[in-house]
């Protein structure tokens, strides 16, 4: 018997009995079975389970829904599929089918088929595992492509000739890399070579589908595994040329710079280790993205990348737009971190003023902690002494930030003086002068000339108002 959560086992038996009642065979397939054999089956995180039936998926779904006493059934006649919502689970039912494709489209021509036909169209051997759920053969494993052995070997491989698999649906190349990244598996040689040869076929896939796989790679425990494969298979070249351009080291007069591609992957992995979410990881990916066009060499300074932070921030919206990433506060968050990622290291010196710290806190706002996490992740070197020194420096910077924040309360700072206060003091109407006065008050507070409270700021306004009368 299957050693799975009791609630799932009872549900599977119910589905098997429903299939038996309409003379169909039913199998649970895909990720559920794969994760069981990988000991990664977490019942709390499971939200959907896939089932294949030899017959009508829609009829089976209706039969299951009737037994479960639920009317939450969604039918997709065009695709021959149906979904039943049960408790917190989405149960997906599809009839076994075989598919054929046209060269210029990933939309298949679908026909009814056998279980073998259905398994032949699976992307990877480890995803072609299934259990029969009918009462007489409940829990029987079907593994026609030795997927269990591939799980044991840590191998990503296609069920049939990889060229056919990827030609039919080029997104499967991204999925192969994604599973290799998530599971830390290797891609089998023939499969790898087919991906590299057929990488340009990715052009027929929508940016939304590519992004979905890319984000899953980014959220892998060690994202560099996936990005290394994307680079080496040349999939990355198809959709992220700016990142490919980071690759390589140039040497001149005995001076060389670090390889910014591999450095970026180190920063990304460090961010993942520190628990960074998707958007902090995107900031790690993009923090040095504009280094190639800003690279300069001089005999006195060696290699420099002046302005790559500002230019990189400028690139963030267009990169987000091209990928189909959200152009809202999440994009602005990434843009801010890319723009500010060099600022904290400038605060290391003992002579740095509180004013500089205040300005950083003001600009970073509630994202100051994430900015510091990104900066720590950015500490990469093969020299342990350098790493230790840089980390100690950042400890000092964080202490300075905490000290200034506790004293001046600058995080998410708002000007204590309103536009109405200024108009009343100057006896004037709305206009550009109001903004100029507010900026001067802001600068005075950030520079420490005026305490961060209404009374002191208003007295300062009264002292400077004559500078703006009749202007």
N, C-alpha and C positions, 0 to 999 in steps of 0.2 A: 504494500500500500504506500501511497505517496506521503512522505513526511512533510506536509505543508500545513499552514494554519487551519484549524478545524473549521472555521467559517468558510474558508475557500474550498476545503474538501467537500463540505456539505453542498455548497453552491455548485461545484463541478458535478457532483452526483445528480443533482436536480437537472442540470443541463443535459447530462447524459441520458437521463430517463425521458426528458422531453424529446430528445432526438430519436430515441428508441420508439417512442409513441407514434412518430410520423415516418418510421422506417428510414431514418438517415443516420449516418455516422458523423460524429463530431469530435473535434480535436482542439485542445488548447495549444496555441503555437507561439513562437517568437520569444519576446523578452522575458516573459514569466518563466518559461521552461529553462531558457539560458541562464537566468539569474539564480534559479534553484540549484543548478549544478555548479555554479560559481560561489555558492554560499553567500549570495548578495540579495537574497529575497527578503525584503523588508516590508512586511504587511502594512505598516503604517504609512509608507510612502507610495504604495501601489494605488494608482487612480484608474487605470484601464487595463483590461485583459482582452486578448484577441482569440477568437475561435474560428475555425474553418470547418465547414460541414460539406459532406458530399451530397449535394442537393441544394435546396433553396435556403440561403441565409436568412432571408426575410421571413419565410414560414417558420423557421426554427426560432427566430427572435420572438415572434408573436406567441409561439407555444410556450417559450420560457417565461415571457411576461405574464401570461395567463396563470402559470403555476406559481409565480412569485407574487401574484396579485398586485401588479403594477400597470399603470397605463402610460408610463413614461417610455414610450417606444418611438424612435425616430427612424423612418424608412427612407432609403435613398435608392429608388427603383432603377435609376439610370446606371448605378454602379452595382446593383444587386446586393446591397449591404443594408444592415440595420443595427441600431444601437439601443440597448436597454439600460436604463439607469436603475441601479439597485443599491440602496444605501449610499455609500460614498464611491461606488464603482461605476465606470462606464464599460459595459460589456459589448464588444464589437463582434458582430456575426457577419461572415461572408461565405458565399458558396465557393467551393474549390473551383479553380479556373486555370485556364492557360491563356497566355498573352502573346501577342506579336506586335511589333512596332514598325512605324515608318521611320526613315532616316532623319527626317527633319522635325520630328515631334517625339515627346516622351509620353504622349497619350496613347495607351495601348488599345489594340483591338482585342476584346475580351470574349472568350468562349467558355462554356461550362467544361469542367475537366475533373480528373481524378485527384486524389491526395498527392500522388506522385507529380502530376502536372503542376499542382499548386506549390509544392516544395521546390520544384525545378526553377520557379520564377523568384525564389528568395534571393536576397542580396548576398548573404554569407552563410557558410555552413553552420556557424554557431547560432544562426537565426532560423535554421530550417529544422530544428528539433520540435517534436510535438508529442503529446500524450493523448491517447484515445480515452474518451470519457464514457463510452457506452458501457452499460452494466457488466457484460460478460468479459470485457477486455479493459476494464477501468485501470488507468495508470500505465498502460503499455507504452513504452517509448518507441517512437519511430525516428530513426536516425540514418537516413539513406546516404548521407555524404560524410559520415564519420565526424560529425560536429563535436561529439564528446571528446574524441582524440585531439581535435584542434583546441578545445578548451583546455585540456591537460597540457598541451604543448605551448599554449599562449600564442596561437597562430590565427591570423585573419586570412581567410581564403574563400573564394567563390565556389558555389556548388557545381557549376559547369564552367566551360571555357570563359575566363575572365573577359576576353574581348567581346564575347556575345553578351555577357551580363552587363557590362558597362556601355556597350553600344545601344542596348535596349533602353537603359535608363542611366545616363551619365551621373545623376546625383548619387548613385551607389558608390562612386569613387570617393566622394566626400564622406559618405557613411562609413566606408572601410577605414578611412583615416580617423574618423570620429571614434569608432569603437576601439581602434588601436590606441588612441589617446586616453580614452576613458578607462580601459582595462590594462593599459601598459603592455599590449601585445605587439608582436611583430607581424608585418604584412608579408605573406608568403611570396617568394621571388617572382613567380609567373604573374601573380596578381599585381605586385608592385610594378613590374615592367609594363603590364597592360595599362595601368593607370598613367604611367609616364608617357606612354605612346599616345593615349587617347585623351589626355588632359584638355586639349582644345575643344573636345565635344561638350565640355561644361558650358560652352557659350549658349546652348539651347535651354539651359536651366534658368528659371526665374531668380532674381536677386533675393527674393523672400525665402526660397527654399535653400539657397546657398547660405544665407545669413543664419537660418535656423541651425544648420549643421555647424557653422563656424562658431556660433555662440556656445554650443554644447562642447566644442573643442576647447574654447576659452575657459569654460567652467570645469574642465577636467582637473583632477588632482595635481597633475603636472602638465600644464598646457604645452610646454616646449616639445613634448613627445609628438603631439599633433602638428605643431607648426614646423618642426623639422621634416616631418613626412610631407606636409604640404609644399615645402620648399623643394625637397629632393624629387618629388614626383612632378614638379612644375605646375601643380594645381594652383599654388599661390600666385603664380605669374598671371593666371587668367583673371583674377579679380582683385588683387591687392599689390599693384606694381610699386607703390610707395614703400611698402615694407620690403619687397625684394631689393629695392635700391639701397637699402641700409647695408646690404651684404658687402663684405670685402674690406681689406686693409691696404692703405697706400703708404708707401715709405718714401721719404725724401731727406737727403743729407743725414741719414742715420736716424731720422725721427719717423715714428709710425704712430697711428692712433688705434684705439680698440676697434674691433669689428662690431659695428653698432647693431647689426642684426642679432648676433648671438648675445650681445649685452642686453638687448631688449627682451630676449627670451628669458635670460636670467632674472631680470627685473619682474617679468610676468610671473615666473615660478615663485619668486620671493613673495610677491603680492598674494598669490594663491595660498602659500604656506601661512601667511598672516590672516587668512580668512577674508580677503577682499572679495566684494561682490562683483557682479558682471561689469558695472560701470567703472569701478576702480581698476579692474583688469584692463578695460578699454583705455583708460588713462595711461596705464603702464605700457600698453602696446604703442600708443601714440606720443609718448612723452618726448621721444627723440626723432620723431618721424621726419622732421624738416632739417636734419643734420646734413644730408647730402648737398642740397643747394647752398647751404651756408658755410660749407667747409672751405677754409683758407689756410695757406701755409706762409709763415714768415720765419726768417732766420732767428729773430729775437724771441718769438713766442711759440714757435713750432706750429702744430696743428690747432686751429681754433674753429669754433662753430657759433660765433657770436650771432645772437638773434634767433637761434633755432627755436627757442621757447615761444617767442612772439609769433614767428611764422607758423610754427606747428599749431598754435592755438587758432590761427587764421584758417588753417587747412581743415580743422575738425568739422565744421559744418558741412563742407563739401564732401568729405569722406563719409560722414553720417548719411547725407542725402543719397549718395551713390549706393550705399549698402542697403538703404531702406531702414536705417536706424531712426529712432524717434528724434525729432527736432525740437524737443521741449526742454524742461529743466534738466533732464539726464544728459542731453548734449551740452548744455551750458555748464553743467558740473564737470564734465570731461574737459571742456575747453578751458575752464578756470584752472584745473589742476595742471594741465599741460603748460599754460601760461605762467603759473607760479612755481613750477617744480624746482627751479634753480634758486628761488628766493631764500629759503631757510638756511642753506649753506653759507650765504652771505652774512648771516647773523652770528657766526661762530666767534668772531673776534670779541675780546673782552671790552673793546672800545665802542662796540656797537651801541647806539643810543636806544633808549626806550621808545623814541619816536619811530625808529625803523621797525621795531617789534610791533608797535601799535598799528602801523600801516599794514603790516602783513596780516595781523589778526583781523583788521577791518576788511581787507580785500578777500580773505579766505572765508570769513564768517564761520558758519557752523561746519564748514568743510575743512577747517584747520587740522583736525585730527587725521582725516583721510590724507590730507596733503603731507603731513609728517610721516604717515605710514608709507606713502609712495616714495618719499625721499629716503626713508630707511631701506626700502626695497631696491632703491637705485644704487645702493652701496655694493658694488661688485668688483672684486679684485682677486687675483690668485695670491696676492701678498697678504697673509693673515695680519701682519702688523698694520698695514694700511687700513684694512677692514675694521680692526679694533680701534684705531685712532679715529676714523670717521664716525664710528658708532658712539664713541665717547663724546665727540664734538656734538653729535645730535642730542645726546643726553643733556648737554649744556644748553643747547638751543631750546629744547623742550622746557627745561627749568626756567629759562628766561621768559618764554611765552606764558607759562603758568603764573609766574610772578607778576608780569605786567597785566595779564588778564584779571587776576585776583584784585589788583590795585585799581585798575582803570575800567574794567568791565567793557571791553571794546568789541567783544564778539557780537555779530549782528547789530552793530552800532547804528543808532539813528540820531540824526541831529536834534538836540533838545530845543532848538529854535525853529519855529515854523515860518512858512512864508507869510502868514498873517501877522506874526510878531514883527517881521522885518518891514512889511508895508505900513504897519502902525507906527513903528519907530521912525521911519523915513517919511511918513505921510505921503505915500506914493501909491500908484496902482501896479497891478501885475506887469512884469516885464523882465527883460534879461538881467537887470541889475539885481533882482531878488536872488537869482541863481548865483551870481558872483559873490554876493554877501554871504550866502549860505556856505559856499565853498571856502571862503576866507575863515569863517567860524570853524568849519570842519578841520581845516589845516591847522588852525591855532590849537584845537583840542588834540589832534593827532601829534602835534609837535610839543605838547606839554605846556604851552603858554597859558592855557585856560583849562580849569578843571572840568571834567565831564559831567556837568550838571546844569540844570536850567538857570539857576540864579547867577552863577559865574559867567555862563555863556551870554546871558542877557545883558549883564554889565559890560561885557566886552563889546556887544552889539552897540550899546549906547556910546562907547568910547570911539568906535570906528565909523559911526553913521555919517558924520560930517564929510568923510571921504567920498561918500556916494550921493550926497545931496545934489540935485539938479544934474545928475549924470544919467 
